[in-house]
Amino acid sequence: MLADISEVEGATPEAFDMVKHIVNRLPEMGLIAKAYVYKGPVIRGMMFQRVPQLNHMDYLFFTDFDEALQWVSSDYKQKLTAHPN
């Protein structure tokens, strides 16, 4: 999963509730790699504050979309090779 939140400057509590719902469902969907692309530290800080479930998940934040895409692709291929089933 690659989420580009670089244009997001803030969100309503309901929006963060939806993010929490999605984040809680990701493990059962077989998610292998996830990355967020953000522009400034404010939204990243808000994500950690409003979605505490992120603290227990494996993901990375990037400021460059192409770097994030490359990492997700590489991580996916690496994990797929390690667990072919």
C-alpha positions as CSV (number, residue, x, y, z in Angstrom):
1,M,0.0,0.0,0.0
2,L,1.3,3.4,-0.9
3,A,-0.7,6.3,0.5
4,D,0.1,9.8,-0.9
5,I,-1.0,12.2,1.8
6,S,1.3,15.0,0.6
7,E,-1.6,17.3,-0.1
8,V,-3.4,16.7,3.2
9,E,-3.1,19.6,5.6
10,G,-5.5,18.4,8.2
11,A,-8.5,16.2,8.7
12,T,-11.7,16.0,10.7
13,P,-12.0,13.6,13.6
14,E,-14.3,11.5,11.3
15,A,-11.6,11.3,8.7
16,F,-9.2,10.0,11.3
17,D,-11.8,7.5,12.5
18,M,-12.0,6.2,8.9
19,V,-8.1,5.9,8.8
20,K,-8.2,3.9,12.1
21,H,-10.8,1.6,10.6
22,I,-8.7,1.0,7.5
23,V,-5.5,0.5,9.5
24,N,-7.2,-2.0,11.7
25,R,-8.3,-4.0,8.7
26,L,-5.0,-4.1,6.9
27,P,-3.4,-7.1,8.6
28,E,-6.3,-9.4,7.7
29,M,-6.1,-8.3,4.1
30,G,-2.6,-9.7,3.8
31,L,-0.8,-6.4,3.5
32,I,2.9,-6.9,3.0
33,A,4.4,-3.4,2.7
34,K,3.0,0.1,3.4
35,A,4.3,3.6,3.0
36,Y,3.0,7.1,3.4
37,V,4.2,10.1,1.4
38,Y,3.8,13.3,3.3
39,K,4.9,16.9,2.8
40,G,5.3,18.4,6.2
41,P,5.7,17.2,9.8
42,V,2.2,18.5,10.9
43,I,0.2,15.8,9.2
44,R,2.7,13.1,10.2
45,G,2.4,14.2,13.8
46,M,-1.4,14.2,13.5
47,M,-1.4,10.7,12.1
48,F,0.6,9.4,15.1
49,Q,-1.6,11.3,17.6
50,R,-5.0,10.4,16.1
51,V,-4.2,6.9,14.9
52,P,-2.3,5.2,17.7
53,Q,-2.6,1.8,15.9
54,L,0.2,3.0,13.6
55,N,2.7,2.6,16.5
56,H,2.2,-1.1,16.3
57,M,2.5,-1.5,12.5
58,D,5.5,-1.8,10.2
59,Y,5.5,1.1,7.7
60,L,7.6,4.0,6.6
61,F,7.0,7.7,5.9
62,F,8.6,9.3,2.9
63,T,8.7,12.8,1.5
64,D,9.4,11.6,-2.1
65,F,6.8,9.6,-3.9
66,D,9.3,7.8,-6.2
67,E,11.4,6.7,-3.2
68,A,8.3,5.4,-1.5
69,L,7.2,3.5,-4.6
70,Q,10.6,2.0,-5.0
71,W,10.7,0.9,-1.3
72,V,7.2,-0.6,-1.4
73,S,8.1,-2.6,-4.6
74,S,11.4,-3.7,-3.2
75,D,9.9,-4.7,0.2
76,Y,7.1,-6.6,-1.5
77,K,9.5,-8.5,-3.7
78,Q,11.7,-9.3,-0.8
79,K,8.9,-10.6,1.4
80,L,7.3,-12.5,-1.5
81,T,10.6,-14.3,-2.2
82,A,11.0,-15.1,1.5
83,H,7.5,-16.5,1.7
84,P,6.4,-17.8,-1.7
85,N,3.1,-19.4,-0.5
